[in-house]
């Protein structure tokens, strides 16, 4: 299992906007550089990108939840 | 002397102690959000305290050095790496030509300050190198640093490595207390609402930035009923336009207090219930989103005593690093 961790503190979102599907679902293929979520901080949305390839397992941090730098956001198989 | 920006971080800006003297024209003082940390970083590399360095918020940059440079990192706690090898914070160290300075994940605080022996030597604008992005003033072309920028550094006077005894730093308490002096428009709140503001626990909102720190989680405010005067907006939180000081707390709609910080506007049409005292403003610059905060009422005498205590702490550090 590979952890995808938050590079900075803020609010974590699974979706690009409230009406869209999450960036990734369990079983999806993840390539290096794929966006898996957004962090909102200082009125800016920062894309969280995968740094390793693999298969998406699940989100760990809930949608729209506060996170700190280094928190695990999602797991890959 | 220069260094190259490999990765800029989230929003890394050149800052010094700011450009006072133009606030009445709407140009904010600017400068480091945690001026204490900026001053100490400069002392650690043998600079004048007013030299410019880098302020990085939440994420550190990655910098490649063209010449041997004395560097110090202060402020928030973030692992410091030179070619992947750890270095101490609040301590100066030489980065050799060709080496890369980078950072791990933020552990506490919000902003780190990087000082360079000789100081950053970008052009000064209105007496300061501080970056004010909205006004496109100072810094590199008036903006945050970007990958590929080559930032000039002045000639260092000495390369002596120094370390600060961390016992000289003020302890950070949780929940954080921010001391407030009520001001001109305090009477606009009902006595119950005044008491509630100090009783409630507030949380730093993710929108908090160099212009203002927004807080939420407390009760909405209640205003003393009045007919709005000519020139004021219709909401009870509106006033006839007034001046805002550094640290003043405006509450649009009586909902979420915003503490105005280094890059804030100088006036407007929202009432301000008071101001965070100058001694606590650096502390705000180190608050992460979702941090719990309480506001504590103080008198002018207490505010001045806190300012004196803060100055004495800086004097002790100057003596220790001199």
Interface residues (C-beta under 8 A of the other chain):
Chain A: X5 X6 X7 X8 X9 X10 X11 X40 X41 X42 X43 X44 X46 X66 X68 X69 X70
Chain B: X10 X11 X57 X58 X59 X105 X106 X107 X110 X206 X207 X208 X209 X288 X289 X290
